[in-house]
Structure formats: structure tokens, C-alpha cells
């Protein structure tokens, strides 16, 4: 079953551009791993200052394996130092009769 990794954070004041660069670099690193389907960076459409990234994977195992890559860990560590405490980082199952859930069948 495909998995969706979601990260949402608020950069510390003056750090948004650097956080966005690091999120883009993280995307480049993750996209090279087996099981990666799609992903990208996003920003809130309201005034919350939230930014984040989404990654879609063929499986939890492949998403988790990519997360243990030394380069990925290093970039995530840099990001964590530039964002406010309490950011969201979760791995979700895709469910139901959605396009994401049908990815596994192809």
C-alpha cells in the first residue's frame, strides 16, 4: 500500500528561505531512492507561515529506508535547527478508492 510522508513546520524568523532550500535539497535526495513516487515542497496559503513537504512512496518500508540514509538525516537535522519546535512529521497509509490507493495496483 502506498504511503504518504507529510512534514509541516514554521521556520524561525529570518530562516524561511534557507528552510525552503533545504526542503528542496531533501526532495532531490529522497527522489533518488527506490519506491519514491512523487513529492514536493508547499507553503500555506494563509498567514500561518507554515511550509512543508510531501512524499509519496510505494510502501512504508521504502519510505522508512530512505529516511535512514545518512545524507537525508543530515539535511533533516539542519532543517530541525531552523524551525520552531513542534513541527509535524508523520507517515500515513493511503486508503479508500483514491488515485493514491490505486498506485499500488499498477
C-alpha positions as CSV (number, residue, x, y, z in Angstrom):
1,X,0.0,0.0,0.0
2,X,1.4,3.4,-0.9
3,X,2.5,5.6,2.0
4,X,2.4,9.4,2.3
5,X,5.0,11.2,4.4
6,X,4.0,14.7,5.5
7,X,6.1,17.3,7.1
8,X,4.8,20.7,8.3
9,X,6.9,23.3,10.1
10,X,7.2,27.0,10.8
11,X,10.7,28.5,10.1
12,X,12.3,30.6,12.8
13,X,12.2,34.3,11.9
14,X,14.5,35.1,9.0
15,X,15.1,31.4,8.2
16,X,12.3,30.7,5.7
17,X,14.4,30.9,2.5
18,X,17.1,28.6,4.0
19,X,14.4,26.1,5.2
20,X,12.9,26.1,1.7
21,X,16.3,25.5,0.1
22,X,16.9,22.6,2.4
23,X,13.4,21.1,1.8
24,X,14.2,21.3,-2.0
25,X,17.5,19.6,-1.4
26,X,15.9,16.9,0.7
27,X,13.4,16.3,-2.1
28,X,16.3,15.8,-4.5
29,X,17.9,13.3,-2.2
30,X,14.7,11.3,-1.5
31,X,13.7,11.2,-5.2
32,X,16.8,9.0,-5.9
33,X,15.6,6.2,-3.5
34,X,13.7,3.1,-4.7
35,X,10.0,3.3,-4.1
36,X,9.7,7.1,-4.4
37,X,6.7,8.1,-6.5
38,X,6.3,11.8,-6.2
39,X,6.6,14.7,-3.8
40,X,7.4,18.3,-3.3
41,X,7.5,21.4,-1.1
42,X,4.5,23.5,-0.3
43,X,3.6,26.7,1.6
44,X,0.5,27.7,3.5
45,X,-2.0,29.8,1.6
46,X,-2.9,31.7,4.7
47,X,-0.8,33.8,7.1
48,X,0.4,30.9,9.3
49,X,4.0,30.9,7.8
50,X,3.8,27.1,7.6
51,X,6.0,25.3,5.0
52,X,6.5,21.7,4.4
53,X,6.9,18.8,2.0
54,X,5.0,15.7,1.0
55,X,6.4,12.5,-0.3
56,X,4.5,9.6,-1.8
57,X,6.1,6.1,-1.6
58,X,5.2,2.7,-2.8
59,X,5.5,1.4,0.8
60,X,6.2,2.2,4.4
61,X,9.4,0.1,4.2
62,X,10.8,2.1,1.3
63,X,9.9,5.4,2.9
64,X,11.5,4.3,6.2
65,X,14.6,3.0,4.4
66,X,15.1,6.4,2.6
67,X,14.7,8.2,5.9
68,X,17.7,6.3,7.4
69,X,20.1,7.5,4.6
70,X,23.0,9.5,6.2
71,X,22.6,12.4,3.7
72,X,18.8,12.6,4.4
73,X,19.4,12.5,8.2
74,X,22.0,15.3,7.9
75,X,19.6,17.6,5.9
76,X,16.7,16.9,8.2
77,X,18.9,17.8,11.2
78,X,19.8,21.1,9.6
79,X,16.1,21.8,9.0
80,X,15.2,21.0,12.6
81,X,17.6,23.6,13.8
82,X,16.0,26.3,11.7
83,X,12.3,25.7,12.5
84,X,10.2,26.3,15.6
85,X,9.6,23.5,18.0
86,X,6.5,21.3,17.5
87,X,6.7,20.6,13.8
88,X,4.7,17.7,12.3
89,X,6.4,14.7,10.7
90,X,4.2,11.7,10.0
91,X,3.9,8.7,7.7
92,X,0.3,7.9,6.6
93,X,-1.3,5.0,4.8
94,X,-3.3,5.8,1.7
95,X,-6.8,4.4,2.0
96,X,-10.0,4.2,0.1
97,X,-10.6,4.3,-3.6
98,X,-8.4,7.2,-4.4
99,X,-5.7,7.7,-7.0
100,X,-3.1,7.3,-4.4
101,X,-4.5,4.0,-3.1
102,X,-4.7,2.7,-6.7
103,X,-1.0,3.3,-7.3
104,X,-0.2,0.0,-5.5
105,X,-2.3,-1.9,-8.0
106,X,-0.3,-0.6,-11.0
